[in-house]
Amino acid sequence: MFTNISKSRWLKIVLFITTFAFVGTGFVALIVYKLSGNISGAAEVNGDTVSLQEFYFELNQLKNAVGDEANNPSVRKMLYIQALQRVIDRQLLYQFAKEEGIQATDLEAKAFVAQIPAFQTNGKFDPQKLKIFLQAYNISPAFFQEVLKKQLSVSHVDDLLNAGVYLTNDEVESVIKDKLSKLYGKAVLITPKVSISDSEIKSYYEKNKNKFLKSQEQLFKVYRFSKDQQQEVQKVYSTLKAGKQVNVNPAFEGSISEIEKKLPAILVKELEKAKSQKIVFLKDKNGYYILVKAGTRKTVKPLNEVKGQIVEALKQEKQQKQASQIAKRVKSIAEAKNLKEVNIKEFNIEGKTPLELKFLLGLSDKDLEKLLKKKQGVFLTPQGVVIVKLDKIAPPDKTLVSKLGIKDMLLKQKLSDELSMLVDKLRGQSDIKINKRLLNQ
């Protein structure tokens, strides 16, 4: 797997990554992909096409992971962007693996499929289980093998990076000190008291109905023609296919479930096409039907069903606004105790680790870093205002290092960081075009 590495640009990549890791400097690369409406696939990466099938396969996996939330317009847009980024990054790393001579082979992909527990029965490969999976995602064995080859090639790059990752004693000691020291002192959590009126609830509901979608159905217009209207059918179909309007009124319109009731029974089974095509042509012995997508119909949950959710959202919004003002003027625990219209919760910190304290009080990494340095501070958190005063920071129990697997966690994080830097570098060197139609779905 590692043949050709010594005479490749891998050594330059190692030097690049090592330099950034050593200097401890980060950077943000603003990569603007070229938008194109003329490419056939989802994207083009250095001239290689990432197929629409690969994109939709990735998108469907993401949708399955988030469940019903995938119907939310804002979530849907995010999933499209995430799926595009994933297939592009995978293509970049696959190209890199090919250049380094470490790409996976067809035989390796086939062997890997046979070892996946989900495709086994009693520990042996079960072709029927693979077939069910492929049918569920509507993909072919050849396509699935090609995607696996890419993913396995990416894992080879991961292995290659892993071979060069190491930790210094100073890195380990620094993390042990910051994560496992024992802290002693006091803290208070200040939560403003707020009230929410019915008018505020109603106003929020009206302005944010997209957040409370119950369902979102695709609607279709259906044009019907008799069997002796062949020329008219062809003309209407060609006009609609070209994206133009027609001077013909639809026979009826509605969702798939509504259309099913009006179509001849023999044609109902063909409605599956409508889920993936903008225009569907159907015919039976009596005539012709043209189905055209015509927007969506949203059903919103009633106010009484989401009232509790709205109250919580408004409550958090008001509390954060008031907490922000409190954080600017209150500097000590003593001052906090004189505040009115707030709830105050006190904490005695006895032997907590920084990590435990972080989760107990809802502190950010930046807050925690500041606290360990100054031993006191006022912090604005999602729960409210936190004021902490540390009296003592005791050395960590080093036996916890092996128990908690600190070194393994650090190595995994370092590997993840190096892989991200490699991907960023490849993006900056590459010519990447995105099918702009996918960003307007």
Secondary structure, DSSP 8 states (H G I E B T S, - for coil): --TT-TTSTHHHHHHHHHHHHHHT---------EEESS-SSSEEETTEEE-HHHHHHHHHHHHHHHGGGGGSHHHHHHHHHHHHHHHHHHHHHHHHHHHHT----HHHHHHHHHH-GGGEETTEE-HHHHHHHHHHHT--HHHHHHHHHHHHHHHHHHHHHHHT----HHHHHHHHHHHH-EEEEEEEEEEE-----HHHHHHHHHHTGGGGEEEEEEEEEEEEEETT-HHHHHHHHHHHHTT---S---SEEE-HHHHHTTS-HHHHGGGGGGGT-SEEEEEETTEEEEEEEEEEEEEE--HHHHHHHHHHHHHHHHHHHHHHHHHHH--SHHHHTT-SSEEEEEEEEEEE-HHHHHHHHT--HHHHHHHHHHSEEEEEETTEEEEEEEEEEE---THHHHHHTHHHHHHHHHHHHHHHHHHHHHHHHS-EEEEGGGGG-
